[in-house]
Amino acid sequence: QHALNRGIRRYHVSAALCQRAKVAMSHFEPNEYINYEKLEKNINIVRKRLDRPLTLSEKIVYGHLDDPAKQEIERGKTYLRLRPDRVAMQDATAQMAMLQFISSGLPKVAVPSTIHCDHLIEAQSGGEKDLRRAKDINQEVYNFLATAGAKYGVGFWKPGSGIIHQIILENYSYPGVMLIGTDSHTPNGGGLGGICIGVGGADAVDVMAGIPWELKCPKVIGVKLTGKLSGWTSPKDVILKVAGILTVKGGTGAIIEYHGPGVDSISCTGMATICNMGAEIGATTSIFPYNARMKKYLGKTGRADIAALADEFKEHLVPDSGCHYDQVIEINLSELKPHINGPFTPDLAHPVSDIGAVAEKEGWPVDIRVGLIGSCTNSSYEDMGRSAAVAKQALAHGLKCKSKFTITPGSEQIRATIERDGYAEILREVGGLVLANACGPCIGQWDRKDIKKGEKNTIVTSYNRNFTGRNDANPETHAFVTSPEIVTALSIAGTLKFNPETDYLTGADGKKFKLEAPDADELPKLEFDPGQDTYQYPPKDGSGQHVDVSPTSQRLQLLEPFDKWDGKDLEDMLILIKVKGKCTTDHISAAGPWLKFRGHLDNISNNLLIGAINIENGKANSVRNALTQEFGPVPDTARYYKKMGVKWAVIGDENYGEGSSREHAALEPRHLGGRVIITKSFARIHETNLKKQGLLPLTFADPADYNKIHPVDKLSIVGLKDFAPGKPLKCIIKHPNGSQETIMLNHTFNESQIEWFQAGSALNRMKELQQKSS
């Protein structure tokens, strides 16, 4: 494969010299070409219309407009109709996405698409054993995804290939691309100058079906970087600092665009790290301008032809001089200190120098049980090299990790290369366990044995997300997020009270020593070792391919259409739960052991809102059944209401649906009879997912009205016959004592989204349009 890649690279360079428009997006799709000419044409049309300089993100987004001459464009208000270049799906979300695509009745995907098997591999014993076990346990699902990919023209990355975002960076992202992925950390591709956006599976189906994809025109937050990274400060510290500034919802509805002279001191994979974790501040995506670091990475990953073409069109791959940002944050990289964020939320930022004292003051455990490096955020060659540089110093003084220590390579290419170059062995020698090339503990796929559930403990990771119970399902695990090199140093010391910039360790000989700031190559000196070939090409004609879904399967279930709106107001709905405080997609549809049901809507619906806290009793998964007055699990209560033909609603707090792109958090309430979710505010992806499934995501016109609704009330949504963009809806609250009051609810539906609601779902509407067309 390595020789083949080099041969293809030489061919692409030659082809680019002869005909510059004929450069493939990826060597896996030699007949799908980058179209910078169209991007340029659309940008010029929009620039002339708006008569102002454009930000980089505006150039790429508007450059993918379906109708750049007529599209209404207003940041934060209008909905854009876009034509993305490609789609990527991870295996947990691909199941539902492909089931929906099958339901659409279309014969083949309209744009290049890929499936990546990374979510279903549980960390237990180590890479090879865990991978074998996953292939055995998930054989039915992998077979479904492989055959569905073959039938519908989708590339299939087998289990063991690596994490979706690392593979996209290595093979599919490029400057100026617009890629949508069914995972919230899809923005990782912004490290290569692409607009890469996380979405739900229904959005992916739109793009795969060749339908213009809708996105509210994003605002643009500029982050100006000055100075230069050095010492223990890493790219991860940039986004940890930004998360502390903007909080988990500060980027909602906006693209984060990094610019300024400090950008050039960050490696391409470091830029990807920063963009990746931008998902934790609610941003639509994040992006860096095309530069020499990206060019170097493209060359090293066999895509020098793309870099040469990007050089020719570079004016469209950087922001215009004098462009306007809705907000500007400035960070001096020379002054930035190493950070560690947490616990329980990724925006609680602390300098590493302060965390020990803060932990003692707050009563957080300071002894570190486990340090974990890798994940889609920090698993590059450079990350592994910097961690190995720290570990090597400890080994030279006879030390190993005091904490347990795990390493997750980002891809098969990274795994093979760090094995060849000795990094993996150094990390093993210091006490590390190399896990499979997969998500593993980052998403809760961790068979953790060193503690009991409910035991208070601390872990440090180089991951991106640290919600309660996220990594190990233990609500008492205090998870902190930092860079891989800081994780390694803290794991050697075994305590949060250690500051590697100033503190000393004691070697096996009793002498004190201080760790030096790690230094490692950005990219391998030799070519990357591609490792094992794990890619399945789709056949040219997949029409004869059979996709098997057993009617008795507990893992997969073909979808039935949701019911259409009956044309009436929603009257006398019961309240399933009024949620208190943070309610992420982990609370609404838990991951971990539930991942095995991601292709079976009815089975996975048994986890609906089991992590959400009921304001009535302060408990999780315990709500009052308004018909029997008995308390019971949330899913059971929802099923009872559905059986009795009673519609229900959920009341939520701020930033409801924060976190993963998983559309199961929208499919489950719809499947079990829910019709309305009313909150103070929504996370972007979740709000769209709810609309796609025919639910009504509504927000309080006055956030204080959240306090007027009680779990025992009944709600009626009136005005649906006149449902229109920008027109508020009325909610009549009926209290048990017979009194009632009316509040106003806002929404962000546009005309086509209202049609989704009326048809019962976006997929139903797609079918209606296909029938009319045929």
Secondary structure, 3 states (H helix, E strand, C coil): CHHHHHHHHHHHHHHHHHCCCCCEEECCEEEEECCHHHHHHHHHHHHHHHCCCCCHHHHHHHCCECCCCCCCCCCCCCEEEECCCEEEEEHHHHHHHHHHHHHHCCCCCCCCEEEECCCCCCECCCHHHHHHHHHHHCHHHHHHHHHHHHHHCCEEECCCCECHHHHHHHHCCCCCCEEEECCCCHHHHHHHCCEEEECCHHHHHHHHCCCCEEEECCEEEEEEEECCCCCCCCHHHHHHHHHHHHCCCCCECEEEEEECHHHHHCCHHHHHHHHHHHHHHCECEEECCCCHHHHHHHHHCCCHHHHHHHHHCHHHCCCCCCCCCCEEEEEECCCCCCEEECCECCCCEEEHHHHHHHHHHHCCCCEEEEEEEECCCECCHHHHHHHHHHHHHHHHCCCCCCCEEEEECCEHHHHHHHHHCCHHHHHHHCCEEECCCCCHHHHCCECCCCCCCCCCEEEEECCCCCECCCCCCCCCEEEEECCHHHHHHHHHHCECCCCCCCCCEECCCCCEECCCCCCCCCCCCCCCCCCCCCEECCCCCCCCCCCCCCCCCCCECCCCCCCCCCCCCEEEEEEEEEECCCCEHHHHECCHHHHHHCECHHHHHHHECCCCEECCCCEECCEECCCCCCEECHHHHHHHHHHCCCCEEEECCCCECECCCCCHHHHHHHHCCEEEEEECCECHHHHHHHHHCCCEEEEECCHHHHHHCCCCCEEEEECHHHCCCCCCEEEEEECCCCCEEEEEEECCCCHHHHHHHHHCCHHHHHHHHHHHHC
